[in-house]
Amino acid sequence: MTAPRRALIVIDAQQEYFDGLLPIQHPVREDSMAGIGAAIDAARQTDTPVVLVQHELPPGAPVFASGSSTWQNHPTVAAHESSATKRISKQFSSIFADTGLEAWLREQDIDTITLVGYMTNNCVIASAAAAEPLGFSVEVLSDATGAIDLANDAGTAPARQVHETLMALLHSNWAAVTDTATWAAALRTGAAPTKSDLVTSAAHGRSNP
């Protein structure tokens, strides 16, 4: 098998998730940001392209308002802005919606995207699902992503449950889920982390109620 031709996609690692209205609750946000930083370092050491994504809404929006303090990238990520391979702005959950990212990835002959950043329960899962019909393989780093507590008319779900459930869901179909250290080792060897599939995951689910 040929080695994956990867790009690391850092999704919305912005201050909104630290100082704004959407604080990441699980994993511990400082720990997940450390994972994001480690992933960027590993990518740079192996000449893997790094794409920084920022969610951007009009000035005055309650979250991600363009130019606001919470729209800014977290300092760990901001330190890499000048050296990033590519930077894009988005207005939707998916990194592919109206961003030109798909065309750029194809121009770079990239077949695998590695997703880190926020949130597991919104932009990460939306981007992984959107990659499927485009033919890109997807990797998600579980310790370099994060979720929030949710409560609405449909029910409640604590952030840990949200994150762990979505990692299992992603791994069952849309992405190979692994941790940052394992992924960094795979970068050096050219290996591809394995993922499960829906039938196998369902069978294991039935045997482990």
C-alpha positions in Angstrom: 0.0 0.0 0.0 1.2 3.5 -0.8 1.7 5.9 2.1 -1.1 8.4 2.7 -0.6 11.9 1.2 -1.8 13.9 4.1 -2.7 17.4 5.1 -3.3 18.4 8.7 -6.4 20.5 9.0 -6.6 22.6 12.2 -10.3 23.5 12.5 -11.4 26.6 14.4 -8.8 26.5 17.2 -10.0 29.9 18.2 -10.4 31.8 21.5 -14.2 31.4 21.2 -13.7 27.9 22.7 -11.6 29.3 25.6 -12.8 32.8 26.5 -16.1 33.0 24.6 -19.6 31.5 24.7 -18.5 27.9 23.6 -15.9 26.7 26.1 -14.7 23.2 25.4 -15.5 20.9 28.2 -14.0 17.5 27.2 -11.2 16.7 26.9 -9.8 19.4 29.2 -9.4 22.3 26.7 -5.8 23.0 27.6 -4.9 19.3 27.1 -6.7 19.2 23.7 -4.9 22.4 22.7 -1.6 20.8 23.7 -2.5 17.9 21.4 -3.2 20.4 18.5 0.2 22.0 19.1 1.9 18.6 19.1 0.2 17.6 15.9 1.3 20.8 14.2 4.9 20.2 15.3 4.8 16.6 14.0 3.4 17.8 10.7 6.1 20.4 10.3 8.8 17.9 11.1 7.7 15.6 8.3 6.8 18.4 5.8 3.1 17.6 6.0 1.0 20.5 4.8 -0.8 22.4 7.6 -4.1 24.2 6.9 -5.4 26.6 9.5 -9.2 27.2 9.4 -11.0 30.0 11.2 -14.7 30.3 11.5 -15.7 33.9 10.7 -19.0 35.6 11.0 -19.9 39.3 10.4 -18.9 41.9 13.0 -21.4 42.0 15.8 -22.3 38.3 15.6 -22.6 36.7 19.1 -19.8 34.2 18.3 -16.8 34.3 15.9 -17.4 37.9 15.0 -14.7 38.9 12.5 -11.9 40.8 14.1 -13.1 40.2 17.6 -10.8 38.8 20.4 -12.6 35.4 20.4 -12.4 35.1 16.6 -8.6 35.1 17.0 -6.7 31.8 16.9 -5.5 30.5 20.3 -1.9 31.6 20.8 -0.6 28.0 20.4 -2.0 28.0 16.8 -1.5 31.7 16.1 2.2 31.1 16.5 2.0 29.1 13.3 -0.1 31.5 11.2 2.9 32.8 9.2 4.3 29.4 8.4 1.0 27.6 7.7 0.8 26.0 4.3 -2.7 27.5 3.8 -5.2 29.5 5.8 -8.9 29.5 5.0 -12.0 31.2 6.5 -15.3 29.4 6.7 -18.9 30.3 7.5 -20.4 26.8 7.7 -19.7 23.7 9.8 -18.0 21.8 7.0 -14.5 22.9 6.0 -15.4 22.2 2.4 -18.4 24.5 2.1 -17.6 27.6 0.0 -13.9 27.5 1.0 -12.1 26.2 -2.1 -10.4 23.6 0.1 -11.4 20.6 -2.0 -9.8 22.1 -5.1 -6.6 23.0 -3.2 -6.3 19.5 -1.8 -6.6 18.0 -5.2 -4.0 20.4 -6.6 -1.6 19.2 -3.9 -2.4 15.5 -4.7 -3.6 15.0 -1.1 -5.8 12.0 -0.5 -6.0 12.0 3.4 -7.0 14.7 5.8 -6.2 14.7 9.5 -8.7 16.7 11.5 -7.9 18.4 14.8 -9.7 21.3 16.5 -13.2 22.1 17.5 -15.9 21.1 18.0 -16.2 17.3 17.8 -20.0 17.8 17.8 -20.2 20.2 15.0 -17.4 21.1 12.6 -15.3 17.9 13.0 -18.1 15.5 12.4 -19.6 17.7 9.6 -16.2 17.9 7.8 -15.6 14.1 8.2 -19.0 13.3 6.7 -18.5 15.8 3.9 -15.2 14.3 3.0 -16.8 10.9 2.2 -18.5 11.7 -1.1 -15.4 13.6 -2.1 -13.2 10.5 -1.8 -10.8 11.8 0.8 -9.7 9.5 3.6 -10.1 11.0 7.1 -8.2 10.7 10.3 -9.4 12.3 13.6 -7.1 12.8 16.6 -9.3 12.1 19.7 -7.0 14.0 22.1 -6.7 17.1 19.9 -10.4 17.7 19.4 -13.1 18.6 22.0 -16.8 18.8 22.7 -19.2 20.9 24.8 -22.1 20.0 27.1 -25.4 20.0 25.3 -28.9 20.6 26.5 -32.1 21.4 24.5 -35.6 20.3 24.0 -34.5 16.9 22.6 -32.4 16.0 25.7 -29.1 16.5 27.4 -25.6 15.1 26.9 -22.5 15.9 28.9 -19.4 16.8 26.9 -17.6 13.5 27.7 -20.5 11.4 26.5 -20.8 13.6 23.4 -17.1 13.3 22.6 -16.7 9.6 23.2 -19.9 8.7 21.4 -18.9 10.7 18.3 -15.4 9.2 18.3 -16.9 5.8 18.2 -19.4 6.9 15.5 -16.6 8.4 13.4 -14.4 5.4 13.7 -17.3 3.1 12.6 -17.5 4.7 9.2 -16.1 8.1 8.4 -12.6 8.3 10.0 -9.7 6.4 11.5 -9.7 7.7 15.1 -6.4 7.7 16.9 -4.4 9.8 19.3 -1.7 12.4 18.5 1.3 10.3 19.6 0.2 7.3 17.5 -0.5 9.6 14.5 2.9 11.3 14.8 4.6 7.9 14.7 2.5 7.0 11.6 3.7 10.2 9.9 7.3 9.1 10.4 6.7 5.6 9.0 4.2 6.4 6.3 1.6 4.1 7.9 -2.1 4.6 7.9 -4.1 4.2 11.1 -6.8 1.6 10.7 -10.5 2.2 11.2 -13.4 0.0 11.8 -16.5 -0.3 9.6 -20.2 -0.1 10.3 -20.8 -3.9 10.2 -17.9 -4.8 12.5 -18.8 -2.0 14.9 -22.4 -3.2 15.0 -21.3 -6.8 15.6 -19.1 -5.7 18.5 -21.9 -3.5 19.8 -24.3 -6.4 19.9 -21.7 -8.5 21.8 -21.0 -5.7 24.3 -24.3 -4.3 25.3 
